[in-house]
Amino acid sequence: MKQRSLFVVLLVLCMACFTLLTGCGSEKNNAAKDDNGKITIEDVKGNVVEVPKDIKKIAVVPLPWASVVTALDGNSERIVAIHPGAMSAYKGHFLATKDSHFGTLNTELIGQDFSVNVEGMLQQGGEAAIIWQHQEDDAAKLKQVGIVPIMINNTTVEELQKSFLIVGKLLGKEDRAKKINDYYQKTYDQIKSKSNDVAKADKPKILFLRTQKLRLQGNDNFMREAIEIAGGDNPTEKTDLKSNQNQNQTITMEEVLKIDPDIILLSNFDKFVPDDLYENRIPGQDWSTVKAVREHRVYKVPLGIYRWDAPGVETPLMMRWLAHLLQPGIFKDINIRQDTRDFMKDFMNYDLSDEDLAVIFADEANKNSVKVQ
């Protein structure tokens, strides 16, 4: 009986061990099945795609979004190709002193018209490509060669913030994307909290130029609202101009003289500077009688990781800079240089020097313009 009892005990133990081992093996197999090294992303257009969890090579087609990837990731190490316009915002500017890798990125695989050289991206080892939501044909071509298209957009604040989260998930940096969205909302709320004072204030007339050929910059959704809540009057928004497409709006010199702006902002999409207007250097244009020029209130817009006047991660800084520039009495508590130091420290781990700030705020270009205290 004792031998039989011992046999039964041993048999039960063996069965238990077998169950335990096979159970562990089953759990391991299920884990492998559940974790195939990929994550699922739904892009801004509702497309659901799979990308490698530890993605290493990303092409970035939209102009501002190379800076978004850089800010969310903390560097540009995972980018392989960018739009040539993104490189023009890098060379000779602030980021060139902080991220040497960005200067090595391929700019030949993406055309000025945002067209994509799919074969070239494949040769570069591209695993995913961030593209505009309207680039359906490019998305199909990318899929055919195994490169995952991730569609984003930034026409509205909601789309911009949603796209931040999409790119954040792609990079495994969702927390950083949420942090940027929170910073955007905090800035918006702070500026809007002064809306009663802004409503009562005298509003300077603003002319925001994208290029020296009098193409306008200030009429997209972001800059239009930024100027409005900062306490500026944007006459070109209401003027019957030569084109009704915001991104292609131009103005004539006659219309400039009629508006007679109090403040002129110069974008970094062109190399022109305030002195070009003060000294009438632009052929075919006479700025001598324009109020903003006579009173030396022409300003080159800041450029940090990217151009501040394009929707991106630095848009909250642009909003704050505008508010203090247009209504310094109302927004006297804004210290934009300290805000910029804090932002760059928080998101890029950069400790900015005074020289860095001088580059970002184009101090040399703005040296002959009235300084706002």
C-alpha positions, 0 to 999 in steps of 0.5 A: 500500500505504501508503495502504491501511495508513493506511486500515486503521489509521484504521478500527481507531481509529474502531471502537475509539473507537466501542466505547469511547464506546458502552461508556461510554454503556452503563455510564452507562445501567446506573448510572442503572438501578442508582441510581434515587435510592432505597434498599431497607429491610427493616423489623422485620416483614420488609416490603421497601420502597423509600424516597428515598435523600435522604429529607427528610420523615418522620412518626414515629408511635411516642412515643419514636421522634421522639427516636430520629430526632433522635439518629440524625440529629443534629436534627429537621429531617427530621421533619414530624409526631409523636405529641402525647405526644412534644411534651409531653416537649419543651415546658418540658424540655431539648430545647426549649433545643437544638432549636427546630425540634422545637417546630414539628412537627405534632402533629395528624396522629397521634392519642393512640391512634396513629391516622394522618391519611393525607391530612394527612401527604400534604399535609405532603409526607410521604415515609415514616412510622415506625409500630408493627409492628401498624399493618397498616391504617395501613400499607395506607392510607399505601401507597395514597397513596405514603407508605412505611410503616416498621414498628418495635418495641421490645418486646425489646432485640433488636427495639429494636436492630434497629429502630435499624438500620432507622431508621439506614438510612432516614436514611443514618445506619447507623454512628450506629445501630450506635454507639448499639447498641454503647453499649447493649451496653457499658453492659449488660455493665458493669452485669452485670459486677457481678452477683456483688456485686449478688446478695449485696447488700441490695436496696431495694424499688422502686415505679415509678409512671407516673402519680399515679393509681397506674399502674405503669411499672417492669414492661415488659421494659426497666425490669424488667431494668434494676431487677433488674441494678441491684440493686433488688427490684421487688415489683409484678412479683410482686404480684397486681395489678388488671390483668395487662397490664404496660402498664396495671398499676395498684396500690391504696394498700393494696397500696402500704402493704403493699409499703412501698417503700424507693425510689419513682420517678416517671415523666415521663409525669405531672407529679407530683413528690416533694413531692406525696408528701412533702406528701400533695398527691394527693387520696385518697392518704396517703403519710405512713407509707410508708418511701420518703416518710418517708426522702425517697427519692422521685425524679423520673426524668431526661428528656433528649431524651426520657423516660429510662424509655421504651425509646429511645436514652437507655435506657443512661443510665437503666440507669446512673442506676438502678444508681448510685441503687439500689446506690451502693456497688457502682456507685460508679464511675458518674458519670452526669452526666459520662456524660450530658455525653459521650453528648450530645456524641457523639450530639447535638454538645451541650456541656452546661452545669451548668444543662442537667444540672440540667434533665435530672436534675430537680434542682428537683423532687428538691431535697428528696430524699436525694442519692446521692453 
